[in-house]
Amino acid sequence: MGLLAAGIAAGLAAIGAAIGVGMLVSKTVESIARQPEARGVLSTTMFIGIGLTEAIPIMAIVIAFILTGS
């Protein structure tokens, strides 16, 4: 039962991160289309945001492994 819960937790974290990254990239592309001269700043900010967004599922997977005892 614990392995199932860990799998569900990791899956939900991955889905949440995928939605977050998709929204982040979408808004960045939209912003670059409106102001092409701000591309460098927007891209840098986007990559920082993606890194922070992807850290959450990594932490969820680590916590799931710790709780299952694997």
mmCIF file of the N, C-alpha and C atoms, coordinates in Angstrom:
data_MODEL
# 
_entry.id   MODEL 
# 
loop_
_atom_site.group_PDB 
_atom_site.id 
_atom_site.type_symbol 
_atom_site.label_atom_id 
_atom_site.label_alt_id 
_atom_site.label_comp_id 
_atom_site.label_asym_id 
_atom_site.label_entity_id 
_atom_site.label_seq_id 
_atom_site.pdbx_PDB_ins_code 
_atom_site.Cartn_x 
_atom_site.Cartn_y 
_atom_site.Cartn_z 
_atom_site.occupancy 
_atom_site.B_iso_or_equiv 
_atom_site.pdbx_formal_charge 
_atom_site.auth_seq_id 
_atom_site.auth_comp_id 
_atom_site.auth_asym_id 
_atom_site.auth_atom_id 
_atom_site.pdbx_PDB_model_num 
ATOM 1   N N  . MET A 1 1  ? 0.826  -1.194 0.000   1.00 0.00 ? 1  MET A N  1 
ATOM 2   C CA . MET A 1 1  ? 0.000  0.000  0.000   1.00 0.00 ? 1  MET A CA 1 
ATOM 3   C C  . MET A 1 1  ? 0.869  1.256  0.000   1.00 0.00 ? 1  MET A C  1 
ATOM 4   N N  . GLY A 1 2  ? 1.969  1.195  0.705   1.00 0.00 ? 2  GLY A N  1 
ATOM 5   C CA . GLY A 1 2  ? 2.862  2.346  0.755   1.00 0.00 ? 2  GLY A CA 1 
ATOM 6   C C  . GLY A 1 2  ? 3.500  2.649  -0.596  1.00 0.00 ? 2  GLY A C  1 
ATOM 7   N N  . LEU A 1 3  ? 3.814  1.595  -1.346  1.00 0.00 ? 3  LEU A N  1 
ATOM 8   C CA . LEU A 1 3  ? 4.396  1.807  -2.675  1.00 0.00 ? 3  LEU A CA 1 
ATOM 9   C C  . LEU A 1 3  ? 3.400  2.445  -3.626  1.00 0.00 ? 3  LEU A C  1 
ATOM 10  N N  . LEU A 1 4  ? 2.136  2.063  -3.500  1.00 0.00 ? 4  LEU A N  1 
ATOM 11  C CA . LEU A 1 4  ? 1.102  2.658  -4.335  1.00 0.00 ? 4  LEU A CA 1 
ATOM 12  C C  . LEU A 1 4  ? 0.951  4.144  -4.007  1.00 0.00 ? 4  LEU A C  1 
ATOM 13  N N  . ALA A 1 5  ? 0.942  4.460  -2.732  1.00 0.00 ? 5  ALA A N  1 
ATOM 14  C CA . ALA A 1 5  ? 0.827  5.859  -2.313  1.00 0.00 ? 5  ALA A CA 1 
ATOM 15  C C  . ALA A 1 5  ? 2.026  6.672  -2.795  1.00 0.00 ? 5  ALA A C  1 
ATOM 16  N N  . ALA A 1 6  ? 3.224  6.088  -2.723  1.00 0.00 ? 6  ALA A N  1 
ATOM 17  C CA . ALA A 1 6  ? 4.425  6.785  -3.191  1.00 0.00 ? 6  ALA A CA 1 
ATOM 18  C C  . ALA A 1 6  ? 4.358  7.011  -4.695  1.00 0.00 ? 6  ALA A C  1 
ATOM 19  N N  . GLY A 1 7  ? 3.878  6.029  -5.432  1.00 0.00 ? 7  GLY A N  1 
ATOM 20  C CA . GLY A 1 7  ? 3.736  6.175  -6.876  1.00 0.00 ? 7  GLY A CA 1 
ATOM 21  C C  . GLY A 1 7  ? 2.722  7.246  -7.253  1.00 0.00 ? 7  GLY A C  1 
ATOM 22  N N  . ILE A 1 8  ? 1.617  7.279  -6.535  1.00 0.00 ? 8  ILE A N  1 
ATOM 23  C CA . ILE A 1 8  ? 0.601  8.299  -6.798  1.00 0.00 ? 8  ILE A CA 1 
ATOM 24  C C  . ILE A 1 8  ? 1.140  9.685  -6.467  1.00 0.00 ? 8  ILE A C  1 
ATOM 25  N N  . ALA A 1 9  ? 1.843  9.814  -5.352  1.00 0.00 ? 9  ALA A N  1 
ATOM 26  C CA . ALA A 1 9  ? 2.410  11.108 -4.959  1.00 0.00 ? 9  ALA A CA 1 
ATOM 27  C C  . ALA A 1 9  ? 3.423  11.600 -5.993  1.00 0.00 ? 9  ALA A C  1 
ATOM 28  N N  . ALA A 1 10 ? 4.283  10.718 -6.449  1.00 0.00 ? 10 ALA A N  1 
ATOM 29  C CA . ALA A 1 10 ? 5.280  11.100 -7.447  1.00 0.00 ? 10 ALA A CA 1 
ATOM 30  C C  . ALA A 1 10 ? 4.608  11.452 -8.772  1.00 0.00 ? 10 ALA A C  1 
ATOM 31  N N  . GLY A 1 11 ? 3.586  10.709 -9.155  1.00 0.00 ? 11 GLY A N  1 
ATOM 32  C CA . GLY A 1 11 ? 2.872  10.992 -10.393 1.00 0.00 ? 11 GLY A CA 1 
ATOM 33  C C  . GLY A 1 11 ? 2.151  12.326 -10.358 1.00 0.00 ? 11 GLY A C  1 
ATOM 34  N N  . LEU A 1 12 ? 1.487  12.615 -9.246  1.00 0.00 ? 12 LEU A N  1 
ATOM 35  C CA . LEU A 1 12 ? 0.797  13.893 -9.116  1.00 0.00 ? 12 LEU A CA 1 
ATOM 36  C C  . LEU A 1 12 ? 1.785  15.062 -9.104  1.00 0.00 ? 12 LEU A C  1 
ATOM 37  N N  . ALA A 1 13 ? 2.922  14.863 -8.466  1.00 0.00 ? 13 ALA A N  1 
ATOM 38  C CA . ALA A 1 13 ? 3.942  15.918 -8.465  1.00 0.00 ? 13 ALA A CA 1 
ATOM 39  C C  . ALA A 1 13 ? 4.465  16.156 -9.876  1.00 0.00 ? 13 ALA A C  1 
ATOM 40  N N  . ALA A 1 14 ? 4.642  15.087 -10.640 1.00 0.00 ? 14 ALA A N  1 
ATOM 41  C CA . ALA A 1 14 ? 5.121  15.237 -12.021 1.00 0.00 ? 14 ALA A CA 1 
ATOM 42  C C  . ALA A 1 14 ? 4.080  15.927 -12.897 1.00 0.00 ? 14 ALA A C  1 
ATOM 43  N N  . ILE A 1 15 ? 2.814  15.592 -12.703 1.00 0.00 ? 15 ILE A N  1 
ATOM 44  C CA . ILE A 1 15 ? 1.756  16.248 -13.477 1.00 0.00 ? 15 ILE A CA 1 
ATOM 45  C C  . ILE A 1 15 ? 1.698  17.732 -13.140 1.00 0.00 ? 15 ILE A C  1 
ATOM 46  N N  . GLY A 1 16 ? 1.784  18.050 -11.854 1.00 0.00 ? 16 GLY A N  1 
ATOM 47  C CA . GLY A 1 16 ? 1.772  19.455 -11.445 1.00 0.00 ? 16 GLY A CA 1 
ATOM 48  C C  . GLY A 1 16 ? 2.942  20.229 -12.017 1.00 0.00 ? 16 GLY A C  1 
ATOM 49  N N  . ALA A 1 17 ? 4.104  19.618 -12.013 1.00 0.00 ? 17 ALA A N  1 
ATOM 50  C CA . ALA A 1 17 ? 5.283  20.288 -12.571 1.00 0.00 ? 17 ALA A CA 1 
ATOM 51  C C  . ALA A 1 17 ? 5.146  20.475 -14.073 1.00 0.00 ? 17 ALA A C  1 
ATOM 52  N N  . ALA A 1 18 ? 4.585  19.483 -14.763 1.00 0.00 ? 18 ALA A N  1 
ATOM 53  C CA . ALA A 1 18 ? 4.410  19.599 -16.212 1.00 0.00 ? 18 ALA A CA 1 
ATOM 54  C C  . ALA A 1 18 ? 3.451  20.729 -16.553 1.00 0.00 ? 18 ALA A C  1 
ATOM 55  N N  . ILE A 1 19 ? 2.380  20.855 -15.799 1.00 0.00 ? 19 ILE A N  1 
ATOM 56  C CA . ILE A 1 19 ? 1.434  21.950 -16.029 1.00 0.00 ? 19 ILE A CA 1 
ATOM 57  C C  . ILE A 1 19 ? 2.110  23.290 -15.748 1.00 0.00 ? 19 ILE A C  1 
ATOM 58  N N  . GLY A 1 20 ? 2.863  23.361 -14.651 1.00 0.00 ? 20 GLY A N  1 
ATOM 59  C CA . GLY A 1 20 ? 3.553  24.597 -14.302 1.00 0.00 ? 20 GLY A CA 1 
ATOM 60  C C  . GLY A 1 20 ? 4.573  25.022 -15.348 1.00 0.00 ? 20 GLY A C  1 
ATOM 61  N N  . VAL A 1 21 ? 5.364  24.080 -15.823 1.00 0.00 ? 21 VAL A N  1 
ATOM 62  C CA . VAL A 1 21 ? 6.379  24.394 -16.834 1.00 0.00 ? 21 VAL A CA 1 
ATOM 63  C C  . VAL A 1 21 ? 5.704  24.791 -18.148 1.00 0.00 ? 21 VAL A C  1 
ATOM 64  N N  . GLY A 1 22 ? 4.629  24.111 -18.499 1.00 0.00 ? 22 GLY A N  1 
ATOM 65  C CA . GLY A 1 22 ? 3.906  24.459 -19.711 1.00 0.00 ? 22 GLY A CA 1 
ATOM 66  C C  . GLY A 1 22 ? 3.361  25.873 -19.670 1.00 0.00 ? 22 GLY A C  1 
ATOM 67  N N  . MET A 1 23 ? 2.789  26.247 -18.546 1.00 0.00 ? 23 MET A N  1 
ATOM 68  C CA . MET A 1 23 ? 2.270  27.609 -18.398 1.00 0.00 ? 23 MET A CA 1 
ATOM 69  C C  . MET A 1 23 ? 3.402  28.628 -18.430 1.00 0.00 ? 23 MET A C  1 
ATOM 70  N N  . LEU A 1 24 ? 4.504  28.302 -17.786 1.00 0.00 ? 24 LEU A N  1 
ATOM 71  C CA . LEU A 1 24 ? 5.640  29.221 -17.730 1.00 0.00 ? 24 LEU A CA 1 
ATOM 72  C C  . LEU A 1 24 ? 6.214  29.476 -19.115 1.00 0.00 ? 24 LEU A C  1 
ATOM 73  N N  . VAL A 1 25 ? 6.423  28.423 -19.881 1.00 0.00 ? 25 VAL A N  1 
ATOM 74  C CA . VAL A 1 25 ? 6.981  28.571 -21.231 1.00 0.00 ? 25 VAL A CA 1 
ATOM 75  C C  . VAL A 1 25 ? 5.986  29.284 -22.139 1.00 0.00 ? 25 VAL A C  1 
ATOM 76  N N  . SER A 1 26 ? 4.714  28.961 -22.009 1.00 0.00 ? 26 SER A N  1 
ATOM 77  C CA . SER A 1 26 ? 3.687  29.594 -22.824 1.00 0.00 ? 26 SER A CA 1 
ATOM 78  C C  . SER A 1 26 ? 3.661  31.102 -22.607 1.00 0.00 ? 26 SER A C  1 
ATOM 79  N N  . LYS A 1 27 ? 3.676  31.522 -21.363 1.00 0.00 ? 27 LYS A N  1 
ATOM 80  C CA . LYS A 1 27 ? 3.633  32.957 -21.071 1.00 0.00 ? 27 LYS A CA 1 
ATOM 81  C C  . LYS A 1 27 ? 4.927  33.653 -21.498 1.00 0.00 ? 27 LYS A C  1 
ATOM 82  N N  . THR A 1 28 ? 6.052  32.952 -21.397 1.00 0.00 ? 28 THR A N  1 
ATOM 83  C CA . THR A 1 28 ? 7.313  33.548 -21.828 1.00 0.00 ? 28 THR A CA 1 
ATOM 84  C C  . THR A 1 28 ? 7.325  33.749 -23.342 1.00 0.00 ? 28 THR A C  1 
ATOM 85  N N  . VAL A 1 29 ? 6.860  32.751 -24.090 1.00 0.00 ? 29 VAL A N  1 
ATOM 86  C CA . VAL A 1 29 ? 6.807  32.888 -25.547 1.00 0.00 ? 29 VAL A CA 1 
ATOM 87  C C  . VAL A 1 29 ? 5.860  34.021 -25.934 1.00 0.00 ? 29 VAL A C  1 
ATOM 88  N N  . GLU A 1 30 ? 4.746  34.115 -25.240 1.00 0.00 ? 30 GLU A N  1 
ATOM 89  C CA . GLU A 1 30 ? 3.800  35.199 -25.495 1.00 0.00 ? 30 GLU A CA 1 
ATOM 90  C C  . GLU A 1 30 ? 4.438  36.558 -25.213 1.00 0.00 ? 30 GLU A C  1 
ATOM 91  N N  . SER A 1 31 ? 5.184  36.646 -24.133 1.00 0.00 ? 31 SER A N  1 
ATOM 92  C CA . SER A 1 31 ? 5.852  37.905 -23.778 1.00 0.00 ? 31 SER A CA 1 
ATOM 93  C C  . SER A 1 31 ? 6.938  38.261 -24.794 1.00 0.00 ? 31 SER A C  1 
ATOM 94  N N  . ILE A 1 32 ? 7.682  37.270 -25.257 1.00 0.00 ? 32 ILE A N  1 
ATOM 95  C CA . ILE A 1 32 ? 8.725  37.526 -26.254 1.00 0.00 ? 32 ILE A CA 1 
ATOM 96  C C  . ILE A 1 32 ? 8.090  37.985 -27.570 1.00 0.00 ? 32 ILE A C  1 
ATOM 97  N N  . ALA A 1 33 ? 6.929  37.426 -27.897 1.00 0.00 ? 33 ALA A N  1 
ATOM 98  C CA . ALA A 1 33 ? 6.244  37.849 -29.120 1.00 0.00 ? 33 ALA A CA 1 
ATOM 99  C C  . ALA A 1 33 ? 5.801  39.309 -29.028 1.00 0.00 ? 33 ALA A C  1 
ATOM 100 N N  . ARG A 1 34 ? 5.460  39.751 -27.825 1.00 0.00 ? 34 ARG A N  1 
ATOM 101 C CA . ARG A 1 34 ? 5.024  41.139 -27.652 1.00 0.00 ? 34 ARG A CA 1 
ATOM 102 C C  . ARG A 1 34 ? 6.192  42.108 -27.561 1.00 0.00 ? 34 ARG A C  1 
ATOM 103 N N  . GLN A 1 35 ? 7.278  41.674 -26.917 1.00 0.00 ? 35 GLN A N  1 
ATOM 104 C CA . GLN A 1 35 ? 8.459  42.531 -26.754 1.00 0.00 ? 35 GLN A CA 1 
ATOM 105 C C  . GLN A 1 35 ? 9.720  41.739 -27.078 1.00 0.00 ? 35 GLN A C  1 
ATOM 106 N N  . PRO A 1 36 ? 10.066 41.639 -28.343 1.00 0.00 ? 36 PRO A N  1 
ATOM 107 C CA . PRO A 1 36 ? 11.233 40.834 -28.727 1.00 0.00 ? 36 PRO A CA 1 
ATOM 108 C C  . PRO A 1 36 ? 12.545 41.344 -28.127 1.00 0.00 ? 36 PRO A C  1 
ATOM 109 N N  . GLU A 1 37 ? 12.634 42.621 -27.839 1.00 0.00 ? 37 GLU A N  1 
ATOM 110 C CA . GLU A 1 37 ? 13.886 43.168 -27.293 1.00 0.00 ? 37 GLU A CA 1 
ATOM 111 C C  . GLU A 1 37 ? 14.146 42.699 -25.867 1.00 0.00 ? 37 GLU A C  1 
ATOM 112 N N  . ALA A 1 38 ? 13.138 42.189 -25.177 1.00 0.00 ? 38 ALA A N  1 
ATOM 113 C CA . ALA A 1 38 ? 13.306 41.718 -23.799 1.00 0.00 ? 38 ALA A CA 1 
ATOM 114 C C  . ALA A 1 38 ? 13.566 40.213 -23.745 1.00 0.00 ? 38 ALA A C  1 
ATOM 115 N N  . ARG A 1 39 ? 13.958 39.623 -24.872 1.00 0.00 ? 39 ARG A N  1 
ATOM 116 C CA . ARG A 1 39 ? 14.104 38.170 -24.951 1.00 0.00 ? 39 ARG A CA 1 
ATOM 117 C C  . ARG A 1 39 ? 15.116 37.610 -23.954 1.00 0.00 ? 39 ARG A C  1 
ATOM 118 N N  . GLY A 1 40 ? 16.268 38.258 -23.821 1.00 0.00 ? 40 GLY A N  1 
ATOM 119 C CA . GLY A 1 40 ? 17.310 37.742 -22.931 1.00 0.00 ? 40 GLY A CA 1 
ATOM 120 C C  . GLY A 1 40 ? 16.873 37.689 -21.479 1.00 0.00 ? 40 GLY A C  1 
ATOM 121 N N  . VAL A 1 41 ? 16.271 38.761 -20.998 1.00 0.00 ? 41 VAL A N  1 
ATOM 122 C CA . VAL A 1 41 ? 15.819 38.819 -19.610 1.00 0.00 ? 41 VAL A CA 1 
ATOM 123 C C  . VAL A 1 41 ? 14.694 37.810 -19.372 1.00 0.00 ? 41 VAL A C  1 
ATOM 124 N N  . LEU A 1 42 ? 13.768 37.735 -20.316 1.00 0.00 ? 42 LEU A N  1 
ATOM 125 C CA . LEU A 1 42 ? 12.649 36.805 -20.167 1.00 0.00 ? 42 LEU A CA 1 
ATOM 126 C C  . LEU A 1 42 ? 13.119 35.353 -20.184 1.00 0.00 ? 42 LEU A C  1 
ATOM 127 N N  . SER A 1 43 ? 14.061 35.035 -21.060 1.00 0.00 ? 43 SER A N  1 
ATOM 128 C CA . SER A 1 43 ? 14.565 33.661 -21.124 1.00 0.00 ? 43 SER A CA 1 
ATOM 129 C C  . SER A 1 43 ? 15.282 33.266 -19.843 1.00 0.00 ? 43 SER A C  1 
ATOM 130 N N  . THR A 1 44 ? 16.082 34.188 -19.315 1.00 0.00 ? 44 THR A N  1 
ATOM 131 C CA . THR A 1 44 ? 16.791 33.907 -18.063 1.00 0.00 ? 44 THR A CA 1 
ATOM 132 C C  . THR A 1 44 ? 15.811 33.658 -16.930 1.00 0.00 ? 44 THR A C  1 
ATOM 133 N N  . THR A 1 45 ? 14.818 34.522 -16.831 1.00 0.00 ? 45 THR A N  1 
ATOM 134 C CA . THR A 1 45 ? 13.807 34.367 -15.785 1.00 0.00 ? 45 THR A CA 1 
ATOM 135 C C  . THR A 1 45 ? 13.026 33.071 -15.968 1.00 0.00 ? 45 THR A C  1 
ATOM 136 N N  . MET A 1 46 ? 12.735 32.712 -17.213 1.00 0.00 ? 46 MET A N  1 
ATOM 137 C CA . MET A 1 46 ? 12.007 31.482 -17.486 1.00 0.00 ? 46 MET A CA 1 
ATOM 138 C C  . MET A 1 46 ? 12.801 30.259 -17.026 1.00 0.00 ? 46 MET A C  1 
ATOM 139 N N  . PHE A 1 47 ? 14.102 30.229 -17.341 1.00 0.00 ? 47 PHE A N  1 
ATOM 140 C CA . PHE A 1 47 ? 14.907 29.071 -16.963 1.00 0.00 ? 47 PHE A CA 1 
ATOM 141 C C  . PHE A 1 47 ? 15.048 28.949 -15.449 1.00 0.00 ? 47 PHE A C  1 
ATOM 142 N N  . ILE A 1 48 ? 15.129 30.067 -14.746 1.00 0.00 ? 48 ILE A N  1 
ATOM 143 C CA . ILE A 1 48 ? 15.166 30.025 -13.283 1.00 0.00 ? 48 ILE A CA 1 
ATOM 144 C C  . ILE A 1 48 ? 13.847 29.469 -12.751 1.00 0.00 ? 48 ILE A C  1 
ATOM 145 N N  . GLY A 1 49 ? 12.738 29.937 -13.322 1.00 0.00 ? 49 GLY A N  1 
ATOM 146 C CA . GLY A 1 49 ? 11.427 29.441 -12.916 1.00 0.00 ? 49 GLY A CA 1 
ATOM 147 C C  . GLY A 1 49 ? 11.247 27.963 -13.196 1.00 0.00 ? 49 GLY A C  1 
ATOM 148 N N  . ILE A 1 50 ? 11.740 27.509 -14.341 1.00 0.00 ? 50 ILE A N  1 
ATOM 149 C CA . ILE A 1 50 ? 11.644 26.081 -14.666 1.00 0.00 ? 50 ILE A CA 1 
ATOM 150 C C  . ILE A 1 50 ? 12.446 25.254 -13.665 1.00 0.00 ? 50 ILE A C  1 
ATOM 151 N N  . GLY A 1 51 ? 13.624 25.745 -13.315 1.00 0.00 ? 51 GLY A N  1 
ATOM 152 C CA . GLY A 1 51 ? 14.436 25.023 -12.330 1.00 0.00 ? 51 GLY A CA 1 
ATOM 153 C C  . GLY A 1 51 ? 13.746 24.913 -10.981 1.00 0.00 ? 51 GLY A C  1 
ATOM 154 N N  . LEU A 1 52 ? 13.134 25.992 -10.551 1.00 0.00 ? 52 LEU A N  1 
ATOM 155 C CA . LEU A 1 52 ? 12.419 25.966 -9.272  1.00 0.00 ? 52 LEU A CA 1 
ATOM 156 C C  . LEU A 1 52 ? 11.176 25.087 -9.348  1.00 0.00 ? 52 LEU A C  1 
ATOM 157 N N  . THR A 1 53 ? 10.493 25.117 -10.486 1.00 0.00 ? 53 THR A N  1 
ATOM 158 C CA . THR A 1 53 ? 9.295  24.301 -10.654 1.00 0.00 ? 53 THR A CA 1 
ATOM 159 C C  . THR A 1 53 ? 9.638  22.816 -10.700 1.00 0.00 ? 53 THR A C  1 
ATOM 160 N N  . GLU A 1 54 ? 10.746 22.470 -11.315 1.00 0.00 ? 54 GLU A N  1 
ATOM 161 C CA . GLU A 1 54 ? 11.149 21.066 -11.397 1.00 0.00 ? 54 GLU A CA 1 
ATOM 162 C C  . GLU A 1 54 ? 11.723 20.538 -10.085 1.00 0.00 ? 54 GLU A C  1 
ATOM 163 N N  . ALA A 1 55 ? 12.103 21.423 -9.182  1.00 0.00 ? 55 ALA A N  1 
ATOM 164 C CA . ALA A 1 55 ? 12.644 20.968 -7.893  1.00 0.00 ? 55 ALA A CA 1 
ATOM 165 C C  . ALA A 1 55 ? 11.564 20.313 -7.038  1.00 0.00 ? 55 ALA A C  1 
ATOM 166 N N  . ILE A 1 56 ? 10.318 20.751 -7.184  1.00 0.00 ? 56 ILE A N  1 
ATOM 167 C CA . ILE A 1 56 ? 9.225  20.217 -6.364  1.00 0.00 ? 56 ILE A CA 1 
ATOM 168 C C  . ILE A 1 56 ? 9.001  18.723 -6.595  1.00 0.00 ? 56 ILE A C  1 
ATOM 169 N N  . PRO A 1 57 ? 8.868  18.231 -7.851  1.00 0.00 ? 57 PRO A N  1 
ATOM 170 C CA . PRO A 1 57 ? 8.679  16.790 -8.000  1.00 0.00 ? 57 PRO A CA 1 
ATOM 171 C C  . PRO A 1 57 ? 9.892  15.970 -7.587  1.00 0.00 ? 57 PRO A C  1 
ATOM 172 N N  . ILE A 1 58 ? 11.068 16.539 -7.717  1.00 0.00 ? 58 ILE A N  1 
ATOM 173 C CA . ILE A 1 58 ? 12.255 15.817 -7.264  1.00 0.00 ? 58 ILE A CA 1 
ATOM 174 C C  . ILE A 1 58 ? 12.193 15.618 -5.756  1.00 0.00 ? 58 ILE A C  1 
ATOM 175 N N  . MET A 1 59 ? 11.804 16.674 -5.037  1.00 0.00 ? 59 MET A N  1 
ATOM 176 C CA . MET A 1 59 ? 11.651 16.541 -3.584  1.00 0.00 ? 59 MET A CA 1 
ATOM 177 C C  . MET A 1 59 ? 10.539 15.567 -3.232  1.00 0.00 ? 59 MET A C  1 
ATOM 178 N N  . ALA A 1 60 ? 9.448  15.555 -4.002  1.00 0.00 ? 60 ALA A N  1 
ATOM 179 C CA . ALA A 1 60 ? 8.341  14.630 -3.739  1.00 0.00 ? 60 ALA A CA 1 
ATOM 180 C C  . ALA A 1 60 ? 8.793  13.186 -3.926  1.00 0.00 ? 60 ALA A C  1 
ATOM 181 N N  . ILE A 1 61 ? 9.591  12.931 -4.942  1.00 0.00 ? 61 ILE A N  1 
ATOM 182 C CA . ILE A 1 61 ? 10.077 11.563 -5.171  1.00 0.00 ? 61 ILE A CA 1 
ATOM 183 C C  . ILE A 1 61 ? 11.026 11.138 -4.056  1.00 0.00 ? 61 ILE A C  1 
ATOM 184 N N  . VAL A 1 62 ? 11.886 12.047 -3.624  1.00 0.00 ? 62 VAL A N  1 
ATOM 185 C CA . VAL A 1 62 ? 12.802 11.720 -2.527  1.00 0.00 ? 62 VAL A CA 1 
ATOM 186 C C  . VAL A 1 62 ? 12.018 11.420 -1.248  1.00 0.00 ? 62 VAL A C  1 
ATOM 187 N N  . ILE A 1 63 ? 11.026 12.238 -0.957  1.00 0.00 ? 63 ILE A N  1 
ATOM 188 C CA . ILE A 1 63 ? 10.217 12.004 0.240   1.00 0.00 ? 63 ILE A CA 1 
ATOM 189 C C  . ILE A 1 63 ? 9.461  10.686 0.126   1.00 0.00 ? 63 ILE A C  1 
ATOM 190 N N  . ALA A 1 64 ? 8.941  10.374 -1.065  1.00 0.00 ? 64 ALA A N  1 
ATOM 191 C CA . ALA A 1 64 ? 8.240  9.102  -1.261  1.00 0.00 ? 64 ALA A CA 1 
ATOM 192 C C  . ALA A 1 64 ? 9.176  7.913  -1.025  1.00 0.00 ? 64 ALA A C  1 
ATOM 193 N N  . PHE A 1 65 ? 10.410 8.003  -1.520  1.00 0.00 ? 65 PHE A N  1 
ATOM 194 C CA . PHE A 1 65 ? 11.371 6.920  -1.287  1.00 0.00 ? 65 PHE A CA 1 
ATOM 195 C C  . PHE A 1 65 ? 11.708 6.798  0.192   1.00 0.00 ? 65 PHE A C  1 
ATOM 196 N N  . ILE A 1 66 ? 11.844 7.918  0.870   1.00 0.00 ? 66 ILE A N  1 
ATOM 197 C CA . ILE A 1 66 ? 12.157 7.870  2.296   1.00 0.00 ? 66 ILE A CA 1 
ATOM 198 C C  . ILE A 1 66 ? 11.012 7.213  3.067   1.00 0.00 ? 66 ILE A C  1 
ATOM 199 N N  . LEU A 1 67 ? 9.777  7.584  2.736   1.00 0.00 ? 67 LEU A N  1 
ATOM 200 C CA . LEU A 1 67 ? 8.641  7.044  3.461   1.00 0.00 ? 67 LEU A CA 1 
ATOM 201 C C  . LEU A 1 67 ? 8.404  5.565  3.192   1.00 0.00 ? 67 LEU A C  1 
ATOM 202 N N  . THR A 1 68 ? 8.779  5.085  1.999   1.00 0.00 ? 68 THR A N  1 
ATOM 203 C CA . THR A 1 68 ? 8.607  3.667  1.711   1.00 0.00 ? 68 THR A CA 1 
ATOM 204 C C  . THR A 1 68 ? 9.752  2.834  2.264   1.00 0.00 ? 68 THR A C  1 
ATOM 205 N N  . GLY A 1 69 ? 10.833 3.469  2.621   1.00 0.00 ? 69 GLY A N  1 
ATOM 206 C CA . GLY A 1 69 ? 11.966 2.733  3.177   1.00 0.00 ? 69 GLY A CA 1 
ATOM 207 C C  . GLY A 1 69 ? 12.862 2.115  2.118   1.00 0.00 ? 69 GLY A C  1 
ATOM 208 N N  . SER A 1 70 ? 12.747 2.538  0.881   1.00 0.00 ? 70 SER A N  1 
ATOM 209 C CA . SER A 1 70 ? 13.552 1.969  -0.213  1.00 0.00 ? 70 SER A CA 1 
ATOM 210 C C  . SER A 1 70 ? 14.932 2.543  -0.231  1.00 0.00 ? 70 SER A C  1 
# 
